[in-house]
Amino acid sequence: MTPPAAASTLPSGAVRAALPNGLGLLGRTATDLSRAIHGREVSCVEVLDATLAQIDRLNPVVNAIVAMPDREGLRAQAAERDAQLARGESLGPLHGFPQAPKDIMPAAGLVTTRGSPIFAGQVSSSDAVVYERMRAGGALFIGRTNSPEFGLGGHTFNPVYGTTRNAFDPARSAGGSSGGAGVAVALHMLPVADGSDMMGSLRTPAAFNNVYGLRTSFGLVPHGPTEEVFFQQFSVAGPMARNIPDLAMLLSVQAGFDARLPLTRRHDDVAALGRPLERDVNGTRIGWLGDLGGHLPCEPGVLQTCEQALAHFRTVGCTVDAAVPAFDLEQLWNAWIDLRSFSVAGANAALYRDPAKRPLLKAEAVWEIERGMRLSALQVYDAARVRSAWYQVLRGLFERFDFLVMPAAQVFPFAAELDWPHAVGGRDMDTYHRWMQAVVPATMAGLPALAAPAGFGPGGLPAGLQIIGPAQCDAAVLQIGHAYDQASGHARVRSPLLA
């Protein structure tokens, strides 16, 4: 399967010349930008205009933001945000922030295609809960960020909008499924962005584009509403940003209980997000999972780049020791694909059964749905038992370690024209998503996992690592991530497209 082509030329000399002194107000952190807006140092209209200008410069190169609405309407919304501030009214930390919700969940008044021609041009009448909260927190929705069809696969391309290209090399993949979000944040087309993560959909694009992405603990951020609110525990919504304070700011808007989703959480674990990010991490115990004792094939250079990044944990006083979970990891993988196919088939079987719509489904979606439809109830239950046993093994590891760290992606960004890596480290991949197996351990255990920039490999492409915390310890993961970020500086390396 060949993804649709997109422009891959670099910005013209004229565009490069338009940014001689850096990014101006778009070069601020999101937290600084929020303070400047609230202090009325800059207007919401100015922020919008600067954002649209940046999109005009770079989006034709990378195709990260799609389905943009009328600009005069956006300017009117920004002017109303300014008028609210003039009256002493603030909607929250995102007041006046341009945002582009991921094109996978509904956003009222915007087209929601889920990357599928089945839904091309479909305008949503309501918001997903996380978008309700972002909108209520003051965000202006200026478009959508691109995603693969139904969010399936770690490479962002679809027949509706085409391919999203990497922020550091447009000839390469942006990752996925939150590929548009990762690229938009890396290229300062958005100050922060939302994403979702079932199988690394926040973590892979964060690794590929040198930004941060947090797979939140299930229930911390409402994901839905959907037609099924009890069984689905894999897909989560979460934030992407260029640093941890910005990530935490967006998360503070997204998180919290919603009665429509009964497994969302209240009280202490949400309140903990308000704790200071700075803390003494001296003596913190890091368990390095690496390639899980040789089980995960990795592209040459990935492990070495991540291992070099471990030095930044030691710089801030952490101890780092190797750890290999005592578990049948192939059994874990098989349980994962059963549970994933069960979920995907349940959500999309009606499309498969419709003879007019089935031909419009991509091959990977058909494979997932057909596989899920063949599963018996006992097979699903057995997979859930394996998942439960895996969680107990990791719980035991957290008696020895405070956090576990491993690569966020087993490959560097690959050619954008590829559908997916068919071989990694000399091993053939037997499914379209086996090359992303590194993200499965955290997902299957329901643990928070922060994708953090690990530096750049021998070919100059970004790599990422995951910082995995104990159950419902999202705030602690942000704190250790902030200490790592301050020590490493990797996320402050800009894309050549911003030169």
Disulfide bonds with the S-S distance in Angstrom:
none
